[in-house]
Amino acid sequence: MLSFLPSIIIFPLHLLLQVINLSFWGGIIIAMGFIKLLLPFQFTTRILNPVMGQFSILFGVCSVLIIKLTNRIEWDFKIKGELGKDKWYLMMPNHLSWLDIILLFDFASGRIPAPKFFLKKELIWVPFVGLGAWALDMPFMQRYSRAFLDKYPHLKGKDIETTKKSCEKFKNTPVTVINFVEGTRYTMDKHKLKNSPFASLLPPKAGGAAFTLAAMGELFSNILDVTILYPNNTKRPMLDMLSGRLNKVVLHVDVLPVTEDVVGDYFNNEDFRKRFQAWLNGVWESKDKLITQLMSSKQ
């Protein structure tokens, strides 16, 4: 444990170790992605995709080992339900920090298939992250404001088209599709701007999750409702982690069934759309209550 060192020493050391870890695993995954590009055959994809998925998990495992080396952390992990590595899952976590992604890759190790994220298009330019995500067939989503779509209505539904194409790729190998349904990381400013009805969450966006369930509902074994919290580092968890000041991580997973009530035509069936939105809001209400309980009981 190096947490006894001052932050001015821990930060550059920790950052260097994380960059080396990302570069190493990202470089291998990108190289294998180019092999798939040069040899665009089904058997190549079938062989390489599971290996690349495991490498992405190993990135998360090694990253968390570095975090444990430089931080003295209390880990609160709870799983309500059974998990398996040979199943398909739709995971819906709340989103607080880039650290969430590292934790979810690590959580997948030995429990569930490798995660696939829906990423903002801008992230494709981030070194190793962008090309690595491309190699892993992760979808890049282009988010448009309502004013922009009013000006260019032909772009409406483009994110759903991207979801549809990606879901076709996800059908060949067991996978955990991760959808940050809030659409962005939580901040107090965003909370106020969106006039969120939840105390500690942004309002969930139902369209992407509903479409993914419609496209792959017959494959999904369960929906994973994931609650992530850094109760003592709420403002800057990533910076605190790099500086050796992260002291508690909460990750609670509730394994939910995939029922007929959550699979349907969200965009053309108004009754189903209302039911799905009510269901998702109910999940978010429960998550919000859990976060309130956890924050009120923090030491």
N, C-alpha and C positions, 0 to 999 in steps of 0.2 A: 504493500500500500504506500502510495506517494502523497496521500492527502495531507500529510503533515507539512509539506513544503508550501511556501508562500505562493499566492496566485500568480505573481509576476514570473515565477519559474515554471509553475504547472502549465500555464496557458500556452506558451510557445512549444513546450515539450509535448503536451497533449495534442495540440493542433498538428504538429509534425507527424505524430504517430497516426492520427486519423487520416491525414492526407496520404501517407504511405499505404495505409490499409485500403483506402478508396482507390488509389492508383493501381495497386497490385490486383485486386479482384476485378475492378473495372476494366483494366487493360486486358485481362484474360477473357472476360465476357465480350468485350468489343471485338477482340480477335476472332472469337468463335462466331460472332455475329457476321463478320465479313466472310467467314467460311460459308455460312448459310447463304449469303448474298451471291457468292461465286458458284456455289453448288446448290441451286434452288430446287432440290428434289425432296420428295416427301420423306424418304428414308433418312436423309441428312437431318431434317428438322426433328424427326422422331428420336434420333440418337442424341442430338446436341441439346435440345430444349430442356430435358430433365437435368442434364449435367449443369447447364447454365443456371437453371433455377436453384440447384444446390449451392453453386458458387455464390449466388446472390444472398442466400441464407448465411453462408460462411462469412460473407462481408459483415452482416449484422452481428453474428456471434463474436467475431474478432473485435468489432467496434465496441460492443458492450464490455468485453474483457478489458479493453483500454479504459473505458469509463470507470469500471470497478477498480482499476489500478490507481486512478487519480482522484477518485471521489469515495467518501465513506457514505454509502447509501443504504437506507432501509427500503427493501423491496416488498411491495404489497401486491402479489399476483394471486388472483382468484379466478377459477374457471368453473362455471355452473353448467355442467353437461359433458357429454362425451365428444372427443375429437378423433380424427383419423387422417393419415397422410394420403390415403387413396380415395379421398372424397373431394367434391367441389364445394366451395363456400363463397358466399357473398359477405364480406366484412364491412361493417359500417362504424368506423370510429369517429369520435370527435377529434378536432384537429387544433393543437396548440402550438406546435413547434416542428422544425425539421427533425428534431430528436424523435418525434413520434415514429417516423419512417424507420429509423435505426432499430427502435424497440420492437416494431412489428416484424421486421425481418428476423430478429433474434427470437421472438416469440414463436415464429413458425418452425424453428428447429426441432425436429423430432415429434411435432404435434400435427401440423397441417401442411398442405402443399405450398410451394413457393408463392409469395405474393406478387400480384400484378396491380399496379396503380394506374389510375386515371390522372395524368399529369397536365399541368398548365403548359401550353405550347412554348412559353418563354424558357422553360427549363432545358430545352434541347440544346441551348448554348452553354450550359454549365459544364465545365470540363469533367470528363468521365461520366458524370451523372446522365447527361443528355444522350450520348452515344450508347452508354450502357443500357439505358431504358429502351432505346431504339432496338438494340440487339435482342433484348428480352421481350420484344413485341408488345411493349406497353403503349397504350394509346395516349397521344398528346391532344388535349382539348383546347380549342380556341374559344375563350369567353368573350361575349359581346355585351355591351351595356344595352339597356332597353332603348335608349335614345338612338344608338347606332343601328339597332335592328329596325327601328321605325324608319330610318333613313335608307337602309339597305335591306328590305324585307326578304330578298332572295336568299339571304344568309341564315334565315331562321331554320332551326332543325339540323344545322351542320354538325353540332356536337352529338346529336342522336345518331347521325349517319356514321360518325367515327365510332361510337359505342357499338353499333351494329356490326361493323367490319371487324372490330376487335373481338367481339363475342364469338365470331366464327372461328377465329384462331384458338380461342380458349377451350373449344369443345374437344380437342384432340388429346389433351393431357390433363390430369387432375390439377386444379389451380385454385388459388384463393384470390378472388377479384376484390380489391379494396377500393371502396368508393367513399371519399370524404364528402358526405352529403351536404355539409355546410358550405362547400365550394371554396373555402379559403380558411386560413388560420384565424383563430379567435384572437381578437384584441378588444379592449374596452371601447376604442373609437369605432370599430366596426359594429360592435354591439349596439352602441347608441345610434349610429347611422342607419342601421337596419331596423331600429325600434323593435328589437327582439323580445318576444313574450317570455323568454327563458332567462333565468337569473345568471347562468354561467355558460350558455351556449348560443350560437347563432342559429337562425331558423334553418331547418333542413330543406334542401331542394330535392323534390321527389322524382323528377323526370328521369334522371340518369339511372337511379336505383330501380325504378319501376320498369324501365326499358330493358335493363340487364336481366331482371327476373323474368320478363316476358321472353327474352331471347334464349335464356339458358335455364328456365325454371325446371325443366325435366331433369337437368343434371345436378343442380344444387341440392346438396344433402341438407344444409342448414344455412341460416343467416346468423352471423356472429355480431352481436351488439357489443362493441368494445368501448369501454370508458377509460380514458387516459387522463392522468392528473399528476401535476407536480405541486403538491400542496404548499410547500415551503419556498417554492421558486416560481411563482406565478407570472412574474413580469418578463424575465429573460432566461428561461430554462436552458436554452442552448449555450448562451454565454456563461451562465453559472456552471454548467456541466464542464465546459472547456477550462474553466478557471478552478475546478476542484471544489465548487461550492454547492453542487447538487446533493441533497441529503435524503430525499425520499421520492420514490417513483411508485405510482399506483397504476395497475393495469388489471381491470376486471373484465371478464368475458362471459357473456350470457349467450348460450347456444339456443337459438330460436328455431322453430320448425318452419319449413316452407309449405304453406297451406294454399288452398285455392283462393283465399281472400287476398293474397298478395301477388298473384299472377293474373295478368289480364291486359287489356288494351287501354293503357293510360291516356293515350292521345285522342282516341276516338270514342271512348265510352265514358261519358260524364259521371255516371253512377260509380263506376269502378275508380275513376280518378278521385272522387270525393272520399271513397272508402280507404283508398291507399294513403291519401294525404292524412286522413284521420288516424290510420294505423301508425304511420311514421311519426306524426306528432305525439302519439301516445308513447312510442319508444323513446322519443326525445324528452318527454316529460319525466319518464322514469329515470332516464340518465341524469337529468337536471337535478332531481331529488337526491340521487345517489351522490352527486358531486357536492351538493349542499351539506349532506350528512358527513361526507368525508372532510370537508373543509371545517365544519363546526367541531369535529373531533380531533383535529390535528394538534400535535403537541408543540 
